[in-house]
Amino acid sequence: MSQLLSAGRSARVWYGSLSRRYAAASPLVRYAVTLAILIAIAAVPLLLPSLTPDSLYWSAVLVKLGMAVLLALGLNVVVGMAGLLDLGYVAFFAVGAYSFAILSGAAKFNLAQLNRDPNVLALIPHWHMYYWLYFLVGLAIAVVAGLVFGAPTLRLRGDYLAIVTLGFGEMVRITANNADSITVGPWGITQIPHPALDIGPIHYDFGLHNEPYFWLLLAIIAIWIVFLRRLNRSRIGRAWMAIREDEVAAAAMGVRTVQMKLMAFAIGAAVASLSGAIYATQVSYVSPDEFTLFNTSFGSITILAMIVLGGMGSIAGPILGAALVIYLPELFRQVGDARLLIFGLALVVVMILRPEGILASRKRAAELTSHEDHAESLFDVREATQ
Amino acid sequence: MTVLLQTTNLSKSFGGVAALSQVNLSIEEGEIFSVIGPNGAGKTTLFNLITGIFPPSAGGINLRTYDLLQTSRFSGVPMPLWFRRRRSVHELTRLGIARTFQNIRLFPEMSALENVMVGVDAHSRTGLAATLLATGSYRRELRDTRSRALELLDFVGIRRYAGELSKNLAYGDQRRVEIARALGTAPQLLLLDEPAAGMNPAEEAVLMQLIQKVRGSGVTILLIEHDMKVVMGISDRIAVLDFGVKIGEGSARDVQNNPDVIKAYLGSGISNLRPRSSTTKPISADALTGPLLEVDNLHVNYGVIEAVKGVSLRVHSGEIVALIGSNGAGKSTILKTISGLRAPRRGTISLEGKPIQGSPPHRIVRLGIAHSPEGRRILSRMTLLENLQLAYREASKSRPGGSDEQEALARVYELFPVLKDRAREPGGSLSGGQQQMLAIGRALIAKPRLLMLDEPSMGLAPMMVDRIFEIIQSINQQGATILLVEQNAQMALLVSARAYVLESGRIVVTDESTKLLGNDLVRRAYLGEALEGANDPST
């Protein structure tokens, strides 16, 4: 056990020195390194066949991981940065998935099927280029849902907020289950079209391949990380942290607390909805059963476990947490139903050994002294003036 | 001179108790205006009303021409009364009112620089879209905010700690970050709530210079402070509150000579405390049995920082032993380690020869060591009575509600009669002084063999400080052994038999208190570094 701990410690030190060196490098080097990392990650699904006989299976796991990372990075804004314990986050994932399923016409097709409509075959949905916009429409719907849920609940704090969001999460699932005429109820929506690209001579169908979904997710995650870093350093990120640390003091310093909390909630909802929409197009099927609290990949509690495990508030932490939460149960698949038990035990052990998460964001000071402009002067000022 | 802030017939009552009644103040631009008064006089309530934390029951507050209490629902459009709304706290901040808090409320996990940046952000305009796209104005504002925050840290003299997490800063430096953060909002009026609480005289001197400097930069200051030296030293005008009513106002001299004020606030002015001569020190049988508490070569770390570096001390039964030294010397850490709240890195702590280090706090309490922690730490949602009962039952294991318990409660009420009247009220509703009495009462209710008091006089009015020390002496005369940590070294030396002087985690002097009292060498050891710093606030 102690070996494991010291290995972990040296890995963290190594990671820390790497990220410091990255931050200290010139912008050109940083872009080059970032691009190289992205290309390396993007190449992973292509390399899988030469690594494992189960390449199809593992590339599906990669896609699932991509969705989970996006969710974890979204929830991290709400819980990790703004300190709002949201136990109903999967609701926004569901809103994204259902919005797309309904907008794409798949729900209409399924309803026609159920009603034994003679023209049902004409209603089978096909992908059109403008369907890409539905991702954004779903995002807008999720933002509205975030504001609607947020407005009455965000005046609550801590445990109370957690309980109410828990309720909202369940409400969305139950609504999807009962609003038959819109969501096809417990039957779920099938035949959701897979995306396709159709730009001039280029024609590419995502179909049942795993790679294109993975690349799409990777692109969104990369953009989102850039956004997160900007938010982190902006007045908005500081306001969130201030609210997390001491809401009364934050308000006394001029932070519009309600507005800022709503913003965190809405941004979290937007990110989750993107993940949900991609999920719907990949699996081609959504049903209320997917969006439960304890779903082993995307349940509200599962996503929360990712960021708690990886380390709240940082960017690398939730990614690592998502990787562990998705990967570990797959690893133990051969032991059947006991895998979740083993996974749970692993979680408990990690939390005992490192309660603040594996990669906690506690080096804010270091971050400040490294990659902001004229940062070095910070500590030299006094020597220079004396 | 124009009036900056005006309160008219300002009143506030909590559940029928009037905390403030009909208070009229007018604070002029550019002055340092202090509000003083005994504990529970309504000073903090006044602050909370001005900063919009809660609304007054009656009366008005104006900043220049702005009505601070309410505003039109549509900006700029005058509306009838029923179509107006309360101003929110952040809105008042933007109008130019900033504050610090009595019990420092920094953002602990953020660096000093980030803390101040949150203040400067009050006037930032960059929206979400500009932030995500990193537009030119976002970058410009980020740079400006940062350099303004650094300027302010420089102004309060702690630029060198800009990158430190604020929770890791020394107490006095945290106060300065708080002032810098408040200044970041570009206030017209700065409210300081007991900024000198817990400071030693040298730190107070630095603070007074800083307050003057802030005023010099064009900010009007409204100050609540117990420390008379600070208040009389820097205030242009002083208002005195007692039981929520303004009983006097004027210059320092006016107030000092106002008979009402003297009677209500300063009490008799003469402390009944007398230094105990070393001959009266009770020397009991423990000369044969050894000390009650023995700490040997104690080391305690906070992460990599060594807070206590090899401290050894003894407390004999029947003694009052004082532990004095400047902020950050390690006094509270020693008490916390004795009571099991912190684990020592090295060293032993023994009670009557039996080692107790490493035992959990609840077990140490049952062994008869009671701890009244710094900052009172009362259970604010439980009633006063419940606080006492809990402490008694946990420490004594006697039958709940039994006659022993009634007797114990009666003993506490005898020491602090005011607690009896408020027994059914939640701890959080008590005033600072009452909370302190409760904290002491809670610690001594089960007749501990060793009573450890951490800063029992912190934040109390002078009359109350005297009273607390009289009580400390009287419980000692009834047989309690006391280990006292106290910022007010003079008082601590007056009541104690022996004292240890701590400096940066080490004991530098120890002797009988009467010999330490007025000892120049000790004074220098105790205040030395800080005094040098007093001449140059930038270091």
Interface residues (C-beta under 8 A of the other chain):
Chain A: F227 R230 L231 R233 S234 R235 I236 R238 A239 M241 A242 R244 E245 D246 V248 A249 A250 A251 A252 M253 G254 V255 R256 T257 M263 I267 R362 R364 A365 A366 L368 T369 E372 D373 L378 F379 V381 R382
Chain B: T51 I53 S88 V89 H90 T93 R94 A98 R99 F101 R105 L106 F107 P108 E109 M110 S111 L113 E114 M117 V118 G119 D121 A122 H123 S124 T126 L128 T131 L132 A134 Y138 E141 L142 R143 T145 R146 L150 D154 R159 R160 A162 G163 E164 L165 R181 A182 G184 T185
